[in-house]
Amino acid sequence: MSDGGKASPYRGPIIDTHVHPMLPGESPITGVPHAASDYLRQISGADVRFAAALVMAPRGDLARTRALNDKVLDLSREPGSRFFTVCSVHPSDGADALAEIDRVAKEGAKGLKLHPNTQSFDVSEPVVRDVVARATEHRLPVLFDAYSPFDADQPGKFVRLAMEVPEGRIILPHAHGPRFADLLVYEILARYPWWKRNVWVDLSATGLLLAGGPFAAQFAWVCRKVGIDRLLFGSDYPLDDPSTAIASMTTYGFSPEELSSIFHDNGARLFDLPPGAPLP
């Protein structure tokens, strides 16, 4: 349980699984530019070994999708880069989306990003299952934005998707937001031998939002019910400050061993990342 907001010390390595760097030639998603170099300055002093650089594909514009994916792939290829690539497609692009997954997998992508709200699709659409299935063929985890104020049924749709693609690796960023208790279904499912435990929870945004508040103890309790081995740290930069997001996770009463799993070990296994060197 949470210990009432007392911070547990953590000085170990970190993998940030949720970063939106402003790529060359692109517009900021906030009012302030947020290039990869800006992110690295903000995490100065923290031992962030790797950070997932995310992009978002438009609908019906494969040339634009390819250009965005190439830019984020180029970022990960820079000498000494701390970024690993999470590319994107639009599920409604059908065969073109599947072909783009094949391409970026060969180019070194480590994951795929989909956003039901921004990309305007329903998680229950068959084309979404097809995209997750193709990503699974390449062992690419698929990150969704997992909070919709417009679709009350979305948590159940993610459960159904995980059942339909049992070998997939599905990540639910933002932990269903203020509906985080819906994650308890994964504790129930884990009681059944057929359940693959193929869903991870990225604590970005919601972890920071609830820290120090009246729901913090409940959030920590739900997280443990889901399983510490299925939790990932994400900063959601630039929408949140990464240093503040890191600090917030130490206020939930997680033990140093639990924090090591959340901050680093789970992400390293899921994305098949090397140990990495500490930031200078």
Secondary structure, 3 states (H helix, E strand, C coil): CCCCCCCCCCCCCEEEEEECCCCCCCCCCCCCCCCHHHHHHHCCCCCEEEEEEECCCCCCCHHHHHHHHHHHHHHHHCCCCCEEEEEECCHHHCHHHHHHHHHHHHHCCCEEEECHHHHCCCCCCHHHHHHHHHHHHCCCCEEECCCCCCCCCHHHHHHHHHHHCCCCCEEEEHHHHHHHHHHHHHHHHCCCCCCCCCEEEECCCHHHHHCCCCCHHHHHHHHHHHCHHHEECCCCECCCCHHHHHHHHCCCCCCHHHHHHHHHHHHHHHCCCCCCCCCC
